[in-house]
Amino acid sequence: MGESMAREDKARVLAFGAHPDDLEFQIGGTLAKYAERGHHVTMAVVTNGEVGSSTLAPEEIAAIRHREARAASATIGADLIWIGYPDEFFFHDDGSRRRLIDVMRRARPDVVFAHWPDDYHPDHSLSGQAIRDARIMTAVPNIVTPHPPLARIPKLFFYDTLAGINFVPEVYVDVTATFETKRKMLSCHASQDAWIRDIYEGTDLAAFMEVQTRFRGMQAGTRYAEGFRSLETWPRSANFDVLPFD
C-alpha cells in the first residue's frame, strides 16, 4: 500500500483461484501481508477440486479439498468463498459471468486478483478472462444479482502463471517476511501435494512453489517475491500503490 493508506485506510481484497491451492501457491505471501496489516482478505475458489485424486471418488476429494481450503484461509484470518464449479470444466458463459459478478458484489472488494488469461490450465485462463470481463459489470445496477451493485469498479491485477511461463511481471511484492506463512498455507493442501506427486512424476508442490517465489525474488532484488501485472485495457488498474509494498 502507499504509505498513507497503509497507516490509515483498510482495503477489502478479493483473490480468485481456479482451484484449491492456486492462491496459496501464487500469492499466499501477498495475501498474508495484506492480512497482517489489518486489511480484509477474501479468498474465492472457483472450482471444487473434485478430480484431484487417483484413489478417492469426486465427492470425497471435493470435501477434503474444501476443508483444506478453509484451513489455509484461516491461517491468515481470511474469509473463504467456495464457488463450486466442476473441476476442469469451468466455462465462461452467461451463468458463470453472473455468478462471478455476484461473488464480487458479496465481497465488496477494492482490489481483485485473478489468474493471467494465458496460463497452462483452462480453468485458470477462463476464470481470469471471466473475472476481467465481469469487473465493470459489478457496478452496473441494471445487472441484477442477489447482492447489490458496487459503488465503484474495483481495481484488478493478474498474478503469475505456473512456472512463470507467458508472464512478465510489471511489479513485484517482496514476500520474504511472509514466506513461511505462505508455506504454511500451502501445506494445508496435503491432498493436492499427493495428487501432484502422482500425476506429475514426483513433483514436490512446496519445493516447486519455493523455486518460483525465489526466482521472482531474484528478479526483484530480494529473497522471495510474487509478480503481478495490471489490467491492460481501459480503464486500467495501474495504480500499484494499492499493493502491499514495504
C-alpha positions in Angstrom: 0.0 0.0 0.0 1.0 3.6 -0.4 2.4 5.0 2.9 -0.8 7.0 3.8 -3.1 4.1 3.0 -1.0 1.6 5.0 -1.3 3.8 8.1 -5.0 4.9 7.8 -7.1 3.1 5.3 -8.1 -0.6 5.3 -8.8 -2.2 1.9 -11.0 -5.0 1.0 -9.1 -7.6 -1.0 -10.6 -10.4 -3.1 -8.5 -13.0 -4.7 -9.8 -15.7 -7.1 -8.1 -19.0 -7.6 -9.4 -21.6 -10.1 -8.6 -24.5 -7.7 -7.9 -25.0 -4.0 -4.2 -24.2 -3.5 -3.8 -21.9 -6.5 -3.9 -18.8 -4.4 -1.6 -20.2 -1.7 1.0 -21.2 -4.4 1.0 -18.0 -6.3 0.1 -15.1 -3.9 0.0 -16.5 -0.4 2.7 -14.2 0.7 0.9 -11.1 -0.7 -2.4 -12.1 0.9 -0.6 -12.7 4.2 0.9 -9.2 4.0 -2.5 -7.7 3.5 -3.9 -9.6 6.4 -1.0 -8.8 8.8 -1.7 -5.1 8.1 -5.3 -5.4 9.0 -6.9 -5.4 5.5 -9.9 -7.6 4.9 -9.0 -10.6 2.7 -11.4 -12.9 0.9 -10.2 -16.0 -0.9 -12.6 -17.3 -3.6 -12.1 -20.7 -5.1 -13.8 -21.2 -8.4 -13.9 -25.0 -8.8 -14.3 -27.7 -6.2 -11.2 -29.8 -6.9 -13.3 -33.0 -7.5 -10.8 -34.7 -9.9 -7.7 -34.2 -7.7 -7.2 -37.7 -6.6 -6.2 -41.1 -8.1 -8.0 -43.1 -5.4 -10.9 -41.1 -4.0 -14.3 -40.5 -5.5 -15.1 -37.0 -6.7 -17.4 -36.1 -3.8 -14.8 -37.4 -1.3 -11.9 -35.4 -2.6 -14.0 -32.3 -3.1 -15.0 -32.4 0.5 -11.4 -32.9 1.6 -10.2 -30.0 -0.6 -12.9 -27.8 0.8 -11.6 -28.5 4.3 -8.1 -27.8 3.3 -9.0 -24.5 1.7 -10.8 -23.5 4.9 -7.7 -24.3 6.9 -5.4 -22.4 4.6 -7.6 -19.3 4.6 -7.9 -19.5 8.4 -4.1 -19.3 8.6 -4.3 -15.6 7.8 -7.8 -15.0 9.0 -9.2 -14.7 5.5 -12.8 -15.3 4.5 -13.4 -18.2 2.1 -16.0 -18.2 -0.7 -16.3 -21.7 -2.2 -18.0 -21.2 -5.6 -18.1 -24.9 -6.5 -17.9 -25.2 -10.3 -16.8 -28.7 -11.5 -13.0 -29.1 -11.6 -11.6 -29.0 -15.2 -15.0 -27.8 -16.6 -15.3 -24.1 -15.8 -16.6 -22.2 -18.8 -17.0 -18.5 -19.4 -20.7 -18.1 -20.2 -23.8 -16.2 -19.1 -24.3 -18.2 -15.9 -20.7 -18.0 -14.8 -20.4 -14.3 -15.5 -23.4 -13.5 -13.4 -22.1 -15.8 -10.6 -18.7 -14.1 -10.6 -20.4 -10.6 -10.6 -22.3 -11.6 -7.6 -19.3 -13.0 -5.8 -17.5 -9.7 -6.3 -20.6 -7.9 -5.0 -20.7 -10.1 -2.0 -17.1 -9.5 -1.1 -17.2 -5.7 -1.9 -13.5 -5.5 -2.9 -11.4 -2.5 -3.5 -8.8 -4.8 -5.2 -9.3 -8.0 -7.1 -6.7 -10.6 -8.1 -7.2 -13.2 -10.8 -5.3 -15.7 -13.0 -3.5 -14.4 -16.0 -5.7 -15.3 -19.0 -2.9 -17.2 -20.7 -2.0 -19.9 -18.2 -1.5 -23.6 -18.8 -4.8 -24.7 -17.4 -8.2 -23.8 -19.0 -9.8 -23.3 -15.6 -7.1 -20.7 -14.8 -7.3 -18.9 -18.2 -11.1 -18.9 -18.5 -11.7 -17.8 -14.9 -9.2 -15.0 -15.4 -11.0 -13.9 -18.6 -14.4 -14.1 -16.9 -13.3 -12.1 -13.9 -11.7 -9.5 -16.2 -14.9 -9.2 -18.2 -17.2 -9.1 -15.2 -15.4 -6.5 -13.2 -17.0 -3.4 -14.7 -20.5 -5.0 -14.5 -20.2 -5.3 -10.8 -21.1 -1.6 -10.6 -24.0 -1.7 -13.1 -27.3 -1.5 -11.3 -29.4 -2.9 -14.2 -27.5 -6.2 -13.9 -29.4 -7.8 -11.1 -27.8 -10.4 -8.8 -28.6 -11.5 -5.2 -26.1 -8.9 -3.8 -26.4 -5.2 -4.6 -24.1 -3.4 -7.1 -20.8 -2.0 -6.0 -20.4 1.7 -5.6 -17.2 1.7 -7.7 -15.4 -0.6 -10.0 -12.7 -2.5 -8.2 -9.0 -2.4 -9.3 -7.9 -5.7 -11.0 -4.4 -7.3 -11.0 -3.3 -10.5 -12.5 -0.8 -12.9 -10.8 1.8 -15.3 -12.0 1.4 -18.4 -14.1 2.6 -21.8 -13.2 6.4 -21.8 -13.6 6.1 -18.2 -14.8 5.5 -19.2 -18.4 4.0 -16.5 -20.7 4.0 -14.0 -17.8 6.3 -11.0 -17.4 5.6 -9.1 -14.1 5.2 -5.4 -14.1 5.7 -5.2 -10.4 6.8 -7.4 -7.5 5.7 -7.7 -3.9 8.5 -8.6 -1.5 7.2 -11.6 0.5 10.3 -12.5 2.3 8.8 -11.7 5.7 5.6 -13.7 5.0 7.2 -16.6 3.1 6.9 -19.1 6.0 3.2 -18.1 6.3 2.8 -18.8 2.6 4.5 -22.2 3.0 2.2 -23.0 6.0 -0.9 -22.1 3.9 0.2 -24.3 1.0 1.0 -27.2 3.4 -2.8 -27.3 4.3 -3.3 -28.8 0.8 -1.9 -32.2 1.6 -4.3 -34.0 -0.9 -3.1 -31.7 -3.7 0.5 -32.4 -2.9 -0.2 -36.1 -3.2 -2.1 -35.6 -6.4 0.7 -33.5 -8.0 3.3 -36.1 -7.0 1.2 -38.8 -8.6 0.3 -37.1 -11.9 3.5 -35.1 -12.4 6.0 -37.8 -11.7 7.1 -37.0 -8.1 6.9 -33.2 -8.3 7.0 -31.7 -4.8 4.4 -28.9 -4.6 6.1 -26.9 -1.8 9.5 -27.2 -3.5 8.0 -26.0 -6.8 6.4 -23.1 -5.1 9.7 -22.1 -3.4 11.7 -22.2 -6.6 9.2 -19.9 -8.3 9.0 -17.5 -5.4 12.8 -17.4 -5.1 13.2 -16.8 -8.8 10.8 -13.9 -8.7 12.7 -12.7 -5.7 15.9 -12.8 -7.6 14.3 -10.7 -10.3 13.0 -8.2 -7.7 16.3 -8.0 -5.8 15.0 -9.7 -2.7 14.9 -13.2 -1.3 11.2 -14.0 -2.1 8.7 -12.2 -4.3 5.5 -12.5 -6.2 4.8 -10.9 -9.5 1.8 -9.0 -10.8 0.5 -7.3 -13.9 -2.1 -4.6 -14.2 -5.2 -4.8 -16.5 -4.0 -3.8 -19.9 -7.3 -2.4 -21.2 -9.1 0.8 -20.3 -9.9 1.6 -17.5 -6.5 0.4 -16.3 -5.6 -0.6 -12.8 -2.0 0.6 -13.0 -2.0 2.3 -9.6 0.3 -0.1 -7.9 0.1 1.8 -4.6 -2.7 -0.5 -3.6 -0.3 -3.4 -3.4 1.3 -4.2 0.0 4.8 -2.9 -0.6 7.1 -2.3 2.4 
